[in-house]
Amino acid sequence: ETTHQELRFGNRPLSVVDELGLHRKLYVGVVTAQKYFKTRATAINNTWGKMVPKLNFFAPGATSPEGLNLPIISMDGVDDSYPPQKKSFSMLKYMHDKHKDEFDWFLRADDDLFLRPTELMEFLQTLDAQKPLYMGQPGIGYKRDRERLKLNDGEVYCMGGTGVFYTRSALEMIRPHIDTCLSELMSYHEDVEVGRCLSRKAGLQCTWNYELGKLLYYDVSEKVFRGADVPTDPKVRKAMNRALTLHPVKDPPMFYMLQKYYLELGIVKAQKQVQHIRLQRQALCNYLPLHTLPEFHEYWPVDLPAPYRPKNRFEILTWEYFTTKTLYQNLEQQPSVGLIGSNLLDVNSAIKTAQVLLSQLHGAQKVSEFALVNGYRRLDPARGVDYIMDVTATLDGSSKAVEERLKFLRPLGDIQVIEAINADLYTTINIIVPVSGVRQRFKDFLHDYEMVFLRDLVSRQLKTNLIIAVFGEKVEHDAVEALLAPLRIKHRSAVLKIVPVKGPFSRAGGLHAGAQSVSEDGLMFFVDADVSIKASFLRRCRRNTAIGAQVYFPSVFMLFNPDLAYPGRAPPKEPPISRDTGHWASYAFGMVCVYRRDYDSVGGFDLSIKGWGGEDVRLYEKFVASKTLRTFRSVDPGLIHRFHDKKCDAKLSKDQFKMCIGALAEGYGSKTQLANLYLMSQSSARQTSHSQKAVITR
């Protein structure tokens, strides 16, 4: 192996450690067996093993299984039997011979030991590593064993379970006697035999103090969490929070639970340290000239990017205004919304932060009658979410309220790579459309379908099937069949299927019937005949949908009445997406990409809903409530809803009729276009009235 003395940069030592002969803090050797490589050893390597300066697993005649990449040291001439006396002595021999000049401390550990590396190394830093020290959980054994092993009164050995620590000089003291001690074994207890060897041959005893017995925690079990994220017993939690090592941890998942628990404990500790530093900084501000105060520097906090500086009025980052119940946004459709969901969590978190800051600014123990007067929030993509909050509260029972303006930042972290869903980009999409009677918009839909998906070889490689759920009697079915017949002749490989549906029109019923004709692992797209589908949409449909994992609810762009959007002229063949040509239907959830299995898993459409409206929202809510499926919602420029005159059937339910009227009003034209139409009609009416009066006067 490469040692520090061999590491060089040209003729110069590579580092301070190499030049001055400094030592790394800790080398951990874990005694294990081949049968535990994929369980305990892997768990250690994935958790605390990543945080120690050096780690090796010691096992007889073994190498790391393919794909695990475990740092294994094979011990030749040693078997895998228990107890592992020869393993332990062989490991100590290896540590001394290969690494004694590189490390201050050496830890012998079992593969059921959990270690807190940061806290352990901080503790070891307080001890004199130049002395011959042999440390661990002290043990004296049973009286009958002590007599058999000829242990003297006061002779203490370190029990192996919670870890045994050796300084470099302690290893040097035992190394010459290892072979002799192996030939004089008197028990199966390897920790006792190592202790006897050090005591008899080197005169070195295990530490014997109360504190170390608490720091090396014994008798931890899987029951300490009892299904919770933190230990449920306060006494156990207190002991675990202080412990440096924990033993025994037999269940591999327990390593990950403990690692998560201690990392979160570290986060809390770090937050307290940061807050303490901030208070120190605040105290220094009293002695600084005004122009040097942090709030006069846009780069504060110093470790975060500067706020975004707009170049013109169109780039200004506007603030949202919020109260404890409402969020006010500069949006045309929803200028204010109820504070719910993620916005509620965010604002509540900001309010809790404000309460803590207020308490710390005034050195108060208790904050009561806290009230938010004004709240402002904005997202700066360059650095994070800024908050400004005007708050009032009474402190420590005082009758006088204080008022403060607090400003703080929730910083954005570095960009992290997150594993994306495993989507099938080549699966066939079954496009399902419900139809009641042959209208012009259905003919337009078929024409567009042929042009986009059937016209040539490239189009056919888009891999779609068209399933039409047809309501009505035989005459309606024949009319649809008559439209499909020439397409089948012209495009023989095309899959164009009719699914007859009995009864009055029900969008839910039609789409459900179409879904039943698709295989369990088939990808479906629910759509209406008045929607134009672009080829680019298909890839997003596949990419944003994964069987057993995610469904895609795209928002369609709904075109306005062309008479208002293009007064006095013909609309273009492909209208652009703009505020004057249409709007995103954020209130509609009728377009869905979903696998048949996932559709069935949530119960599908509510078939009690007849006619049009409401069935899409009900299905959307089912997917949102699913514990296994994620819902992906986004606008999609590949779906265009063509404008057409529409009437709301008086037979619809009250809620459905209200939805229908709302959709009509929303999709007719923009506010400006509708206002112009109204003002022009008013002006025309006044001119007519004026002309009539003039005639009467003459």
C-alpha positions as CSV (number, residue, x, y, z in Angstrom):
1,E,0.0,0.0,0.0
2,T,1.1,3.6,-0.6
3,T,2.2,5.4,2.6
4,H,2.3,9.1,3.3
5,Q,6.1,9.1,2.9
6,E,5.7,7.9,-0.7
7,L,3.3,10.7,-1.8
8,R,5.3,13.4,-3.6
9,F,4.7,16.2,-6.1
10,G,7.9,16.2,-8.2
11,N,10.7,16.7,-5.7
12,R,8.4,18.2,-3.1
13,P,6.3,16.4,-0.5
14,L,2.6,16.4,-1.6
15,S,1.2,17.8,1.6
16,V,2.0,19.1,5.1
17,V,1.3,15.6,6.5
18,D,4.0,14.1,4.2
19,E,6.6,16.7,5.1
20,L,6.1,17.0,8.8
21,G,5.1,13.4,9.5
22,L,1.7,14.2,11.0
23,H,-0.7,11.4,11.4
24,R,-4.3,11.0,10.4
25,K,-6.6,10.6,13.4
26,L,-8.3,7.1,13.1
27,Y,-8.0,3.8,11.3
28,V,-11.0,1.4,11.8
29,G,-10.7,-2.3,11.3
30,V,-14.0,-4.3,11.2
31,V,-13.9,-8.0,12.0
32,T,-16.5,-9.7,9.8
33,A,-17.3,-12.9,7.9
34,Q,-18.0,-13.5,4.2
35,K,-21.7,-14.2,4.9
36,Y,-22.2,-10.7,6.2
37,F,-20.6,-8.9,3.2
38,K,-23.9,-8.0,1.5
39,T,-25.7,-7.1,4.7
40,R,-23.9,-5.6,7.7
41,A,-20.6,-4.8,5.9
42,T,-22.4,-3.1,3.0
43,A,-24.6,-1.1,5.5
44,I,-21.5,0.1,7.4
45,N,-19.7,1.0,4.1
46,N,-22.8,3.0,3.0
47,T,-23.2,4.9,6.4
48,W,-20.6,5.7,8.9
49,G,-17.8,4.0,6.9
50,K,-17.8,6.9,4.5
51,M,-16.9,9.3,7.3
52,V,-13.8,7.8,8.8
53,P,-10.3,8.5,7.5
54,K,-9.7,4.8,6.7
55,L,-11.8,1.7,6.9
56,N,-11.0,-2.0,6.2
57,F,-13.1,-5.1,6.7
58,F,-11.0,-8.1,7.9
59,A,-12.2,-11.6,6.8
60,P,-10.5,-14.9,6.1
61,G,-9.6,-15.6,2.5
62,A,-12.1,-13.3,0.9
63,T,-12.4,-10.6,-1.7
64,S,-15.2,-8.0,-2.2
65,P,-18.2,-9.4,-4.2
66,E,-18.6,-7.8,-7.6
67,G,-20.4,-4.5,-7.4
68,L,-20.0,-3.9,-3.6
69,N,-16.5,-2.4,-3.7
70,L,-15.9,-3.2,0.0
71,P,-12.3,-2.4,1.3
72,I,-11.6,-6.0,2.4
73,I,-8.3,-7.3,3.8
74,S,-8.1,-11.1,3.4
75,M,-6.5,-12.9,6.3
76,D,-4.7,-16.0,5.2
77,G,-4.4,-18.9,7.6
78,V,-7.4,-17.8,9.6
79,D,-10.8,-19.5,9.4
80,D,-14.3,-18.0,9.7
81,S,-15.2,-19.8,12.9
82,Y,-16.5,-18.1,16.1
83,P,-15.1,-16.8,18.4
84,P,-12.6,-14.8,16.3
85,Q,-9.5,-14.8,18.5
86,K,-7.1,-15.3,15.6
87,K,-8.9,-12.7,13.5
88,S,-8.5,-10.0,16.1
89,F,-4.8,-10.8,16.8
90,S,-4.1,-11.0,13.0
91,M,-5.9,-7.7,12.4
92,L,-3.8,-6.0,15.2
93,K,-0.7,-7.4,13.5
94,Y,-1.7,-6.0,10.1
95,M,-2.6,-2.6,11.6
96,H,0.8,-2.3,13.2
97,D,2.9,-3.6,10.3
98,K,1.1,-1.6,7.5
99,H,-0.2,1.6,9.1
100,K,1.4,2.3,12.5
101,D,3.2,5.4,11.2
102,E,0.1,6.9,9.6
103,F,-2.5,7.0,12.3
104,D,-2.8,8.2,15.9
105,W,-5.7,5.8,16.9
106,F,-6.7,2.3,15.8
107,L,-10.2,0.9,16.4
108,R,-11.0,-2.8,16.5
109,A,-14.8,-3.1,15.7
110,D,-17.3,-5.8,15.1
111,D,-19.6,-5.7,12.1
112,D,-22.6,-5.0,14.4
113,L,-21.1,-1.7,15.7
114,F,-22.5,1.7,14.8
115,L,-20.0,4.6,15.0
116,R,-20.3,8.4,15.1
117,P,-17.1,9.4,13.4
118,T,-17.2,13.2,13.8
119,E,-18.1,13.1,17.5
120,L,-15.6,10.2,18.2
121,M,-12.7,12.1,16.5
122,E,-13.6,15.2,18.5
123,F,-13.4,13.1,21.7
124,L,-10.1,11.5,20.7
125,Q,-8.6,14.9,20.0
126,T,-8.9,15.7,23.7
127,L,-6.7,12.7,24.6
128,D,-2.9,12.4,24.5
129,A,-2.3,10.0,21.6
130,Q,1.4,9.8,22.4
131,K,0.6,7.7,25.5
132,P,0.1,3.9,25.3
133,L,-3.7,3.8,25.7
134,Y,-6.0,0.8,25.5
135,M,-9.6,1.9,25.8
136,G,-13.1,0.4,25.6
137,Q,-16.1,-0.7,27.7
138,P,-14.4,-2.1,30.8
139,G,-15.2,-5.7,31.8
140,I,-14.1,-7.9,34.7
141,G,-15.9,-11.1,33.8
142,Y,-17.7,-13.6,36.0
143,K,-15.9,-14.8,39.2
144,R,-15.7,-18.4,37.9
145,D,-14.2,-17.2,34.6
146,R,-11.7,-15.0,36.3
147,E,-10.5,-17.9,38.4
148,R,-10.2,-20.2,35.4
149,L,-8.4,-17.5,33.4
150,K,-6.2,-16.6,36.3
151,L,-7.2,-12.9,36.2
152,N,-6.0,-11.0,39.2
153,D,-8.2,-8.7,41.2
154,G,-8.5,-5.3,39.5
155,E,-7.3,-6.8,36.2
156,V,-9.7,-5.3,33.6
157,Y,-10.1,-6.1,29.9
158,C,-11.9,-4.1,27.2
159,M,-15.1,-5.8,26.0
160,G,-15.1,-6.0,22.2
161,G,-18.7,-5.3,21.4
162,T,-18.7,-1.5,21.7
163,G,-15.3,-1.1,20.1
164,V,-11.7,-1.3,21.4
165,F,-9.3,1.6,20.9
166,Y,-5.5,1.5,20.7
167,T,-3.0,4.3,20.3
168,R,0.0,3.7,18.1
169,S,2.3,3.1,21.1
170,A,-0.2,0.5,22.5
171,L,0.0,-1.4,19.3
172,E,3.8,-1.3,19.4
173,M,3.7,-2.8,22.9
174,I,1.5,-5.8,22.0
175,R,3.0,-6.5,18.5
176,P,6.0,-8.5,19.7
177,H,3.8,-10.8,21.9
178,I,1.0,-11.6,19.5
179,D,2.3,-15.0,18.4
180,T,3.1,-16.0,22.0
181,C,-0.4,-14.9,23.1
182,L,-2.0,-16.9,20.3
183,S,-0.2,-20.0,21.6
184,E,-1.4,-19.4,25.2
185,L,-5.2,-19.0,24.6
186,M,-7.2,-20.1,27.6
187,S,-10.8,-19.1,26.5
188,Y,-13.0,-18.5,23.5
189,H,-13.4,-14.9,24.4
190,E,-11.2,-12.9,22.0
191,D,-11.6,-9.6,23.9
192,V,-10.5,-11.3,27.1
193,E,-7.5,-12.9,25.4
194,V,-6.3,-9.6,23.9
195,G,-6.8,-7.9,27.3
196,R,-4.8,-10.7,29.0
197,C,-2.0,-10.4,26.4
198,L,-1.7,-6.6,27.0
199,S,-1.9,-6.9,30.7
200,R,0.5,-9.9,31.2
201,K,3.0,-9.1,28.4
202,A,2.9,-5.2,28.2
203,G,1.5,-4.2,31.6
204,L,-1.3,-2.3,30.0
205,Q,-4.8,-2.3,31.4
206,C,-8.1,-1.3,29.8
207,T,-9.4,2.1,30.9
208,W,-11.6,2.0,34.0
209,N,-13.8,5.1,34.2
210,Y,-17.5,5.8,34.4
211,E,-17.6,8.3,31.5
212,L,-16.3,6.0,28.9
213,G,-18.8,3.4,29.9
214,K,-21.6,5.8,28.9
215,L,-19.9,7.0,25.7
216,L,-19.6,3.4,24.4
217,Y,-23.3,2.6,24.4
218,Y,-24.3,-1.1,24.9
219,D,-27.7,-2.8,24.5
220,V,-29.1,-0.7,21.6
221,S,-31.7,-2.7,19.7
222,E,-34.2,-2.3,16.9
223,K,-36.9,-1.5,19.4
224,V,-35.4,1.9,20.3
225,F,-37.3,3.5,17.4
226,R,-40.5,1.6,17.6
227,G,-41.6,2.7,14.1
228,A,-40.8,6.4,14.8
229,D,-38.2,8.7,13.3
230,V,-36.5,9.3,16.7
231,P,-36.1,7.1,19.8
232,T,-39.3,7.1,21.7
233,D,-37.9,6.7,25.2
234,P,-36.5,10.0,26.5
235,K,-33.8,8.2,28.6
236,V,-32.7,6.1,25.6
237,R,-32.7,9.2,23.4
238,K,-30.5,11.1,25.9
239,A,-28.0,8.2,26.1
240,M,-27.9,7.8,22.3
241,N,-27.3,11.5,21.8
242,R,-24.3,11.3,24.0
243,A,-22.9,8.0,22.7
244,L,-19.9,7.6,20.4
245,T,-20.5,4.0,19.5
246,L,-23.7,1.8,19.7
247,H,-23.9,-2.0,19.9
248,P,-25.3,-4.4,18.9
249,V,-26.9,-3.4,15.6
250,K,-27.8,-6.8,14.0
251,D,-30.4,-5.6,11.5
252,P,-28.8,-3.8,8.4
253,P,-31.7,-1.3,7.9
254,M,-31.0,-0.1,11.5
255,F,-27.6,1.3,10.3
256,Y,-29.5,3.6,7.9
257,M,-32.1,4.6,10.5
258,L,-29.3,5.5,13.0
259,Q,-27.3,7.4,10.3
260,K,-30.4,9.4,9.4
261,Y,-31.1,10.2,13.1
262,Y,-27.6,11.4,13.8
263,L,-27.4,13.4,10.6
264,E,-30.6,15.2,11.6
265,L,-29.1,15.7,15.1
266,G,-26.1,17.3,13.4
267,I,-28.3,19.6,11.4
268,V,-29.9,20.9,14.6
269,K,-26.5,21.4,16.2
270,A,-25.2,23.2,13.1
271,Q,-28.3,25.5,13.1
272,K,-27.6,26.5,16.7
273,Q,-24.0,27.2,15.9
274,V,-25.0,29.4,13.0
275,Q,-27.5,31.3,15.1
276,H,-24.8,31.8,17.8
277,I,-22.5,33.3,15.1
278,R,-25.2,35.5,13.8
279,L,-25.8,36.9,17.3
280,Q,-22.1,37.6,17.7
281,R,-22.1,39.4,14.3
282,Q,-25.2,41.4,15.4
283,A,-23.3,42.5,18.5
284,L,-20.4,43.7,16.4
285,C,-22.7,46.0,14.3
286,N,-22.9,48.4,17.3
287,Y,-19.2,49.2,16.8
288,L,-19.1,49.5,12.9
289,P,-19.5,52.6,10.8
290,L,-22.9,52.8,9.1
291,H,-21.7,52.1,5.5
292,T,-20.0,48.8,6.6
293,L,-23.1,47.2,8.1
294,P,-24.2,44.0,6.4
295,E,-27.6,45.4,5.3
296,F,-25.9,48.0,3.2
297,H,-24.2,45.3,1.1
298,E,-26.3,43.4,-1.4
299,Y,-23.9,40.4,-1.2
300,W,-24.9,39.7,2.4
301,P,-25.0,36.9,3.5
302,V,-21.4,36.6,2.4
303,D,-21.6,33.0,1.4
304,L,-24.6,33.5,-1.0
305,P,-24.9,35.0,-4.4
306,A,-25.9,38.6,-4.8
307,P,-29.6,39.4,-5.5
308,Y,-30.6,39.6,-9.1
309,R,-30.2,43.1,-10.6
310,P,-32.9,43.8,-13.2
311,K,-31.8,45.7,-16.3
312,N,-35.1,47.2,-17.1
313,R,-38.7,47.5,-15.7
314,F,-39.7,44.2,-17.3
315,E,-37.2,42.3,-15.3
316,I,-38.2,43.5,-11.9
317,L,-38.8,40.6,-9.4
318,T,-42.1,41.6,-7.8
319,W,-43.0,40.7,-4.2
320,E,-46.0,38.7,-3.2
321,Y,-48.0,39.9,-0.2
322,F,-49.3,37.4,2.4
323,T,-51.2,37.2,5.6
324,T,-51.6,34.2,7.8
325,K,-54.6,33.1,5.6
326,T,-54.2,34.6,2.1
327,L,-51.5,34.9,-0.5
328,Y,-51.8,37.9,-2.9
329,Q,-50.2,37.5,-6.3
330,N,-49.8,39.7,-9.3
331,L,-51.7,37.2,-11.5
332,E,-54.6,38.1,-13.7
333,Q,-56.6,35.0,-13.0
334,Q,-56.0,34.6,-9.3
335,P,-54.9,37.8,-7.6
336,S,-55.4,36.2,-4.2
337,V,-55.7,32.6,-3.1
338,G,-56.2,30.8,0.2
339,L,-53.0,29.9,1.9
340,I,-53.0,26.1,1.5
341,G,-50.6,23.3,0.6
342,S,-46.9,24.1,0.1
343,N,-47.5,27.8,0.3
344,L,-49.0,27.3,3.8
345,L,-46.0,25.2,4.9
346,D,-43.6,27.8,3.6
347,V,-45.3,30.8,5.3
348,N,-45.7,28.9,8.6
349,S,-42.0,28.0,8.5
350,A,-41.2,31.7,7.9
351,I,-43.4,32.7,10.8
352,K,-41.7,30.3,13.1
353,T,-38.3,31.6,12.0
354,A,-39.6,35.2,12.7
355,Q,-40.6,34.2,16.2
356,V,-37.2,32.7,17.0
357,L,-35.4,35.7,15.5
358,L,-37.6,38.1,17.5
359,S,-36.8,36.2,20.7
360,Q,-33.1,36.2,20.0
361,L,-32.9,39.9,19.1
362,H,-34.4,40.9,22.4
363,G,-32.9,38.1,24.5
364,A,-36.4,36.9,25.5
365,Q,-37.3,33.5,26.8
366,K,-41.0,33.6,25.9
367,V,-42.8,35.2,22.9
368,S,-46.6,35.6,23.2
369,E,-49.4,37.4,21.3
370,F,-47.3,37.1,18.1
371,A,-49.0,38.8,15.1
372,L,-48.0,39.2,11.5
373,V,-48.7,42.7,10.4
374,N,-47.3,42.6,6.8
375,G,-45.6,39.8,5.0
376,Y,-43.7,39.9,1.6
377,R,-42.2,37.1,-0.3
378,R,-40.3,36.8,-3.6
379,L,-38.4,34.2,-5.5
380,D,-34.9,35.3,-6.7
381,P,-33.7,32.4,-9.0
382,A,-30.2,33.6,-8.4
383,R,-30.1,32.8,-4.7
384,G,-33.4,31.8,-3.1
385,V,-36.6,33.1,-1.5
386,D,-36.5,36.5,0.2
387,Y,-38.9,37.4,3.1
388,I,-39.8,40.7,4.7
389,M,-42.1,40.5,7.7
390,D,-43.5,43.2,10.0
391,V,-44.4,41.5,13.3
392,T,-45.6,42.4,16.8
393,A,-45.4,40.4,20.0
394,T,-45.1,40.7,23.8
395,L,-41.9,39.3,25.3
396,D,-41.5,37.5,28.7
397,G,-45.0,38.5,29.8
398,S,-44.4,42.3,29.3
399,S,-47.6,44.3,28.8
400,K,-45.9,46.4,26.1
401,A,-45.7,45.0,22.6
402,V,-42.7,45.3,20.4
403,E,-42.8,45.7,16.6
404,E,-39.9,44.7,14.3
405,R,-39.3,44.4,10.6
406,L,-37.4,41.2,10.0
407,K,-35.7,40.3,6.7
408,F,-34.3,36.8,6.0
409,L,-33.6,34.5,3.1
410,R,-34.3,30.8,2.4
411,P,-31.2,30.1,0.2
412,L,-31.2,27.8,-2.8
413,G,-28.8,24.9,-2.6
414,D,-26.5,23.8,-5.3
415,I,-28.1,22.0,-8.2
416,Q,-28.4,18.3,-7.4
417,V,-28.8,15.4,-9.8
418,I,-32.0,13.5,-9.0
419,E,-32.8,10.2,-10.5
420,A,-35.6,10.6,-13.1
421,I,-38.5,8.2,-13.6
422,N,-37.8,5.3,-15.8
423,A,-40.2,6.1,-18.7
424,D,-40.7,3.9,-21.8
425,L,-40.0,6.3,-24.7
426,Y,-41.1,3.8,-27.4
427,T,-44.3,2.4,-26.2
428,T,-47.5,2.8,-28.3
429,I,-49.9,5.5,-27.2
430,N,-53.6,4.5,-27.3
431,I,-55.5,7.8,-28.0
432,I,-59.0,7.4,-26.7
433,V,-61.7,10.0,-27.8
434,P,-65.4,9.8,-26.9
435,V,-67.9,10.8,-29.7
436,S,-71.6,11.4,-29.8
437,G,-72.7,12.0,-33.4
438,V,-70.6,13.0,-36.3
439,R,-69.9,16.8,-36.2
440,Q,-67.5,18.9,-38.1
441,R,-65.0,19.1,-35.2
442,F,-64.8,15.2,-35.2
443,K,-64.1,15.3,-38.9
444,D,-61.4,18.0,-38.3
445,F,-59.9,15.7,-35.5
446,L,-59.6,12.8,-38.0
447,H,-58.1,15.0,-40.6
448,D,-55.5,16.2,-38.2
449,Y,-54.8,12.7,-36.9
450,E,-54.1,11.5,-40.5
451,M,-51.8,14.5,-41.2
452,V,-49.8,14.1,-38.1
453,F,-49.8,10.3,-37.4
454,L,-50.6,8.5,-40.6
455,R,-49.4,10.5,-43.6
456,D,-46.0,9.0,-44.2
457,L,-43.4,6.6,-42.7
458,V,-42.1,9.1,-40.3
459,S,-45.6,9.8,-39.0
460,R,-46.3,6.1,-38.6
461,Q,-43.2,5.7,-36.5
462,L,-44.8,7.9,-33.9
463,K,-46.7,4.6,-32.8
464,T,-50.3,5.5,-32.0
465,N,-53.6,3.7,-32.0
466,L,-56.8,5.5,-32.2
467,I,-59.8,4.2,-30.1
468,I,-63.1,6.0,-30.7
469,A,-65.8,5.4,-28.1
470,V,-69.1,6.0,-30.0
471,F,-72.4,6.7,-28.3
472,G,-75.8,6.4,-30.0
473,E,-77.6,3.9,-32.2
474,K,-76.3,1.9,-35.2
475,V,-76.7,4.9,-37.5
476,E,-74.1,6.9,-35.5
477,H,-71.7,3.9,-35.5
478,D,-72.1,3.5,-39.2
479,A,-71.5,7.2,-39.8
480,V,-68.2,7.0,-37.9
481,E,-67.3,3.8,-39.7
482,A,-67.9,5.5,-43.0
483,L,-65.3,8.1,-42.0
484,L,-62.7,5.5,-41.0
485,A,-63.1,3.2,-44.0
486,P,-61.1,5.3,-46.4
487,L,-58.4,5.8,-43.8
488,R,-58.1,2.0,-43.3
489,I,-57.7,1.5,-47.0
490,K,-55.2,4.3,-47.4
491,H,-53.2,3.4,-44.3
492,R,-53.4,-0.4,-43.9
493,S,-51.1,-0.6,-40.9
494,A,-53.1,2.0,-38.9
495,V,-55.0,0.8,-35.8
496,L,-58.4,2.5,-35.9
497,K,-60.8,1.0,-33.5
498,I,-64.5,1.7,-32.7
499,V,-65.9,0.8,-29.2
500,P,-69.7,1.0,-29.1
501,V,-71.1,2.5,-25.9
502,K,-74.8,2.2,-25.0
503,G,-76.9,4.9,-23.3
504,P,-76.9,8.7,-23.3
505,F,-73.5,10.5,-23.7
506,S,-71.2,10.3,-20.7
507,R,-67.6,11.4,-21.2
508,A,-66.6,9.3,-18.2
509,G,-68.4,6.3,-19.6
510,G,-67.0,6.7,-23.1
511,L,-63.4,7.0,-22.0
512,H,-63.8,4.1,-19.5
513,A,-65.2,1.9,-22.2
514,G,-62.2,2.8,-24.5
515,A,-59.8,2.0,-21.6
516,Q,-61.2,-1.5,-21.3
517,S,-60.0,-2.3,-24.8
518,V,-56.4,-1.5,-23.9
519,S,-54.0,-4.1,-22.3
520,E,-53.0,-3.7,-18.7
521,D,-49.5,-2.4,-19.5
522,G,-50.8,-0.1,-22.3
523,L,-50.3,3.7,-22.3
524,M,-53.5,5.7,-22.8
525,F,-54.2,9.3,-23.7
526,F,-57.7,10.6,-22.9
527,V,-58.6,13.5,-25.2
528,D,-61.6,15.2,-26.8
529,A,-62.4,15.6,-30.5
530,D,-62.0,19.4,-30.3
531,V,-58.3,19.1,-29.3
532,S,-55.5,19.2,-31.9
533,I,-52.5,17.0,-31.1
534,K,-49.0,17.9,-32.3
535,A,-46.4,15.2,-32.8
536,S,-44.1,16.8,-30.2
537,F,-46.7,16.1,-27.5
538,L,-46.3,12.3,-27.8
539,R,-42.7,12.3,-26.5
540,R,-43.8,14.4,-23.5
541,C,-46.7,12.0,-22.9
542,R,-44.3,9.1,-22.8
543,R,-41.6,10.9,-20.9
544,N,-43.9,12.2,-18.2
545,T,-45.7,9.0,-17.6
546,A,-44.3,5.8,-15.9
547,I,-46.2,2.7,-15.1
548,G,-46.7,2.3,-11.4
549,A,-45.0,5.7,-10.7
550,Q,-46.4,8.7,-12.5
551,V,-49.4,10.1,-14.5
552,Y,-49.4,13.2,-16.7
553,F,-52.2,15.8,-16.7
554,P,-51.2,18.4,-19.3
555,S,-52.9,21.8,-19.4
556,V,-54.3,22.4,-22.9
557,F,-54.2,25.8,-24.6
558,M,-57.7,26.9,-25.5
559,L,-58.1,29.2,-28.5
560,F,-60.4,32.3,-28.2
561,N,-63.3,33.0,-30.7
562,P,-61.4,33.8,-33.9
563,D,-63.9,36.6,-34.6
564,L,-62.5,38.4,-31.6
565,A,-58.9,37.3,-31.8
566,Y,-58.6,38.1,-35.6
567,P,-61.4,40.7,-36.3
568,G,-61.9,41.2,-40.0
569,R,-59.4,38.7,-41.2
570,A,-58.9,34.9,-41.4
571,P,-57.0,33.2,-38.5
572,P,-53.7,31.6,-39.3
573,K,-53.5,27.9,-39.8
574,E,-51.5,27.5,-36.6
575,P,-52.4,30.4,-34.2
576,P,-49.5,31.4,-31.9
577,I,-49.7,30.9,-28.2
578,S,-50.3,34.4,-26.7
579,R,-52.6,36.2,-24.4
580,D,-54.6,37.5,-27.4
581,T,-55.2,34.1,-29.0
582,G,-56.2,32.0,-26.1
583,H,-55.4,30.9,-22.5
584,W,-54.2,27.9,-20.6
585,A,-57.1,25.9,-19.2
586,S,-55.7,25.6,-15.6
587,Y,-59.2,24.6,-14.4
588,A,-59.5,21.6,-16.8
589,F,-58.1,18.1,-16.2
590,G,-59.7,16.2,-19.0
591,M,-56.4,15.4,-20.9
592,V,-54.6,12.5,-19.2
593,C,-51.6,10.3,-20.1
594,V,-51.9,7.2,-17.9
595,Y,-51.2,3.5,-18.1
596,R,-54.2,1.2,-17.9
597,R,-52.9,-0.6,-14.8
598,D,-52.6,2.8,-12.9
599,Y,-56.0,3.9,-14.1
600,D,-57.5,0.8,-12.7
601,S,-55.5,1.0,-9.4
602,V,-57.3,4.3,-8.4
603,G,-60.8,3.0,-9.5
604,G,-61.0,4.8,-12.8
605,F,-63.7,7.4,-13.7
606,D,-66.7,7.9,-11.5
607,L,-69.3,6.4,-13.8
608,S,-72.2,7.9,-11.9
609,I,-71.3,11.3,-13.5
610,K,-73.4,11.6,-16.6
611,G,-73.0,14.1,-19.5
612,W,-70.1,16.6,-19.5
613,G,-68.1,18.1,-16.6
614,G,-66.8,17.0,-13.2
615,E,-65.5,13.6,-14.2
616,D,-62.0,15.0,-14.9
617,V,-61.7,16.7,-11.5
618,R,-62.9,13.6,-9.7
619,L,-60.3,11.4,-11.5
620,Y,-57.5,14.0,-10.9
621,E,-58.3,14.0,-7.2
622,K,-58.0,10.2,-7.1
623,F,-54.5,10.3,-8.5
624,V,-53.4,13.1,-6.2
625,A,-54.6,11.1,-3.3
626,S,-52.7,8.0,-4.4
627,K,-49.8,6.9,-2.2
628,T,-47.9,5.2,-4.9
629,L,-48.5,7.4,-8.0
630,R,-47.1,11.0,-8.5
631,T,-49.1,13.5,-10.5
632,F,-47.2,15.5,-13.1
633,R,-49.0,18.7,-14.1
634,S,-47.7,21.1,-16.7
635,V,-48.8,23.3,-19.6
636,D,-48.2,21.6,-22.9
637,P,-47.9,23.6,-26.2
638,G,-48.6,20.4,-28.2
639,L,-52.3,20.4,-27.2
640,I,-54.5,23.1,-28.8
641,H,-58.2,23.3,-28.1
642,R,-60.0,24.6,-31.2
643,F,-62.8,27.2,-30.5
644,H,-66.3,26.1,-31.3
645,D,-69.8,27.3,-30.4
646,K,-71.1,25.4,-27.4
647,K,-74.3,25.2,-25.6
648,C,-74.8,24.1,-22.0
649,D,-77.5,21.5,-21.7
650,A,-80.2,22.5,-19.2
651,K,-80.4,18.8,-18.2
652,L,-76.9,19.0,-16.7
653,S,-76.6,19.0,-12.9
654,K,-76.3,22.3,-11.1
655,D,-72.5,22.0,-10.7
656,Q,-72.0,20.7,-14.2
657,F,-74.1,23.5,-15.7
658,K,-72.0,26.1,-13.6
659,M,-68.8,24.5,-14.9
660,C,-70.1,24.6,-18.5
661,I,-71.0,28.3,-18.3
662,G,-67.7,29.1,-16.6
663,A,-65.8,27.4,-19.4
664,L,-67.8,29.2,-22.1
665,A,-67.1,32.6,-20.4
666,E,-63.4,31.8,-19.9
667,G,-62.8,30.6,-23.4
668,Y,-64.7,33.2,-25.5
669,G,-62.1,35.9,-25.5
670,S,-59.6,37.9,-23.5
671,K,-60.8,40.7,-21.1
672,T,-59.6,43.3,-23.5
673,Q,-61.4,41.7,-26.5
674,L,-64.6,41.3,-24.5
675,A,-64.4,44.9,-23.2
676,N,-63.9,46.2,-26.8
677,L,-66.8,44.2,-28.0
678,Y,-69.0,45.6,-25.2
679,L,-67.9,49.2,-25.7
680,M,-68.4,48.9,-29.5
681,S,-71.9,47.6,-29.0
682,Q,-72.6,50.4,-26.6
683,S,-71.2,53.0,-29.0
684,S,-73.2,51.5,-31.9
685,A,-76.4,51.6,-29.8
686,R,-75.8,55.3,-28.9
687,Q,-75.2,56.2,-32.5
688,T,-78.4,54.4,-33.6
689,S,-80.4,56.2,-30.8
690,H,-78.9,59.6,-31.9
691,S,-79.8,58.9,-35.5
692,Q,-83.4,58.1,-34.6
693,K,-83.7,61.2,-32.6
694,A,-82.4,63.3,-35.5
695,V,-84.9,61.8,-37.9
696,I,-87.8,62.6,-35.5
697,T,-86.6,66.2,-35.0
698,R,-86.5,66.7,-38.8
